[in-house]
Amino acid sequence: MKKSHFIKNLEEGKIIETIFLVVEKEIKQKKDGKGDYLYLVLRDRTGKISAFMWDNFEKIHKDIEPGTIIKIKGSVHSYKEKRQIVLQNLEIYKEEAQLKDFLPSTDKDIEFLFKRALEKIDSLNNEKIKNLLKKIFTNPEYKPLILQVPAAKGYHHACIGGLLEHTVSLLELAELILQHYKDLNRDLLLAGVLLHDIGKIWELDTKNFFEYTKAGRMVGHITMGVQLLEREAGKIENFPPELKDLLTHMIISHHGELEYGSPKQPMIKEALALHFIDLIDSALKGFDEIMEQENSDFSYSQQLGRFIFKTE
């Protein structure tokens, strides 16, 4: 695919012929009530864009569902400061292509990030915590998912490897916090960082455009993280119950407030520190991703509930 045809590089007024992955499809009624039109949300590894086909879609649309790769010809327009494509023609793309080619991936070296996480685990002093984390991060069932899943569906680090990138970023932020607040328990804080989002390996599905799994919707990553902790800590002889409670608290309080999905608010300094560094990293990364997707210096963030500006 030409770089100029990547979604983030599309220019208003250009005619493009390229391939995209269909994420959403809907038949909608025209505003004048005279007939229907085809509405699609398309994506490549640089982002998503809305597309419209006003006529002559009746035959082809029956073969198109989310997950279909299509070849399109259309013109790029802007509506309410957002780019969109008006489709002139579309067809099913029949040549070989893989879903992962259309999903964003971290630009960081995944193996390096994983090595960095293991180095932090090896640096811990508490042998029970170190043993627990090694069992989780080197488990052949969990490791491939840790390397692959995003940190979120769309807000921040929404890319293949996003969870690991986010986790290692928090480890580095935690080390900076520990240099300033020297009474914080390093082992507990770093363990909280490594475990706080671990349930996302089952909450989000890279096979379905980073959508929530059924268990992800019904149970959620906080509960699934606690379940994993209970299961793996139970395999370690004489794992201290109080230590397990502290690690559980780090997981269940990291969203900070009850209205944000935390069953408990942070009650210890390490949990409070985890909440704020998690908030910093997710908000700033989300800021950058919005700017990249909108290709603008001025955009509205639904997550932050405000307009945001990119400075030089």
PyMOL commands that set and color helices and strands:
alter all, ss='L'
color gray80, all
select helices_A, chain A and resi 3-5+7-9+60-63+99-102+110-122+127-137+143-148+162-180+186-195+200-203+206-208+214-218+221-233+241-252+258-260+269-294
alter helices_A, ss='H'
color red, helices_A
select strands_A, chain A and resi 15-29+36-44+47-53+69-79+82-92+204-205+211-212+298-301+306-309
alter strands_A, ss='S'
color yellow, strands_A
deselect
rebuild
show_as cartoon
